Amino acid sequence: MPTAIDVFAKVRGHERAEQLRAAREADLLPYFRRLEGPAGPIVEMEGAERIMLGSNNYLGLTADPRVIEGARAALDRYGTGLTGSRFLNGTIDLHLQLEAELAAWMGTEEAIVFTTGHQANVGTLGTLLGPGDTVIADSGDHASILDGCLLSRAKLRPFRHGRLDKLEKMLERADEDGGGVLVVVDGVFSMEGDVADLPRIVELCRAHGARLMVDEAHGAGVLGARGAGASELLGVERDVDLRMGTFSKSLASCGGFIAGTHEVIDYLRVTSRAFMFTAAAVPAAVGAALAALRIVRSEEGPQLFGRVLENAAYLSEGLSQLGFQVIEDEHTTTIVPVIVGDDWKAVLLWRALYDAGVYVNVALHPAVPPAGALLRTSVMATHDRATLDRALGAFAEVKRRFEAEHGPLPA
Ligand SMILES: Cc1ncc(COP(=O)(O)O)c(C=O)c1O
């Protein structure tokens, strides 16, 4: 007998459908807004100029002529696409140079380049872990980490964001699970912008014989003297077994990497399905990432890291002085989150800022805990003070009008 259930039924009455419809109707949807020019500190978006406080182009290198030339030279030499996997016909010399330079930057034996950062996480966790193993993850970890953990079918033991007492408990439980144990955390958490307490996490992993993987997507190109990320900043590079990074933030391109020992990286090369069964990134993406990495590793790198972090501190201070509730951490990062709490208020505030010429990202549940809606603002090294002051002026005006109509925002 044919099935009576249509698998598409769920697309009709899902939980978010009503919200999505209402937001679209009121033109309040903060997602899929149309960019009409380069991803700079000020962008053209839907017919107006807006200050970009919602980008991961932390060093502003997508507009750097050397990075553009890196992309163009790769395009001219190799054409528009590689039309095959790294494993087969998709590896070019630029991949090999990039992998060698990434490993030198991270101070590891080797590195492997994936087509996206998401695939780097899925293709590593889903390959190294198996049903007999245990993986312990912070609840604030990026979705791609969770996807990799689920794919692996390892026993997943999550712990509340930043609660290392809970991590310790999970490690104790994992001792009894009987398989290998991996702890995986973001070095810088992508929504809250806080830095993981890696020295303590290393200590706990050591005590329990667990391996440690750190996702440096938001730390690489920003933190530490070499810009190698949170592991470098906190002096634990040698104690972290695997470091993941992306090209889609400071490195001004698209792609991802894993850095670690020769034996692990070589294993991934011949077993990771997200590496082997997908096309290699287009040559222009690889050429751009390589050119950006060379800038990051040059004398210019630390100046750029300094500039973006000064901008973040300036924005954070300015927003706090205006009475916004800004999440603060011991370490400044490029991410300056403003707590709003209620989802609908966050969307209304986003729209008011958008109309006032400032673009920010809105993070709603499940990207953040329930009732933890926030505006995720982030800065670039290429924002100047006048632009940040203009943005702060818009925040001040929007807050005044918003609170008059909707009541006080969290302070
Ligand atoms: C912490 C973290 N890890 C991994 C990724 C995935 O990287 P990509 O977007 O380059 O695929 C992201 C991107 O949003 C991220 O923020």
The ligand as an SDF file (V2000), in Angstrom:
LIG
                    3D

 16 16  0  0  0  0  0  0  0  0999 V2000
   32.9220   28.9740   14.5260 C   0  0  0  0  0  0  0  0  0  0  0  0
   32.6580   28.6220   13.0920 C   0  0  0  0  0  0  0  0  0  0  0  0
   33.0760   27.4360   12.6260 N   0  0  0  0  0  0  0  0  0  0  0  0
   32.8550   27.0680   11.3470 C   0  0  0  0  0  0  0  0  0  0  0  0
   32.2010   27.8900   10.4680 C   0  0  0  0  0  0  0  0  0  0  0  0
   31.9420   27.4230    9.0720 C   0  0  0  0  0  0  0  0  0  0  0  0
   32.7940   28.0750    8.2080 O   0  0  0  0  0  0  0  0  0  0  0  0
   32.3870   28.4640    6.7070 P   0  0  0  0  0  0  0  0  0  0  0  0
   31.3030   29.4950    6.7900 O   0  0  0  0  0  0  0  0  0  0  0  0
   33.6640   29.0150    6.1940 O   0  0  0  0  0  0  0  0  0  0  0  0
   31.9360   27.2340    6.0300 O   0  0  0  0  0  0  0  0  0  0  0  0
   31.7780   29.1450   10.9040 C   0  0  0  0  0  0  0  0  0  0  0  0
   31.1170   30.0560    9.9620 C   0  0  0  0  0  0  0  0  0  0  0  0
   30.1380   30.6750   10.1670 O   0  0  0  0  0  0  0  0  0  0  0  0
   31.9980   29.5210   12.2470 C   0  0  0  0  0  0  0  0  0  0  0  0
   31.5520   30.6990   12.7180 O   0  0  0  0  0  0  0  0  0  0  0  0
  1  2  1  0
  2  3  1  0
  2 15  2  0
  3  4  2  0
  4  5  1  0
  5  6  1  0
  5 12  2  0
  6  7  1  0
  7  8  1  0
  8  9  2  0
  8 10  1  0
  8 11  1  0
 12 13  1  0
 12 15  1  0
 13 14  2  0
 15 16  1  0
M  END
$$$$
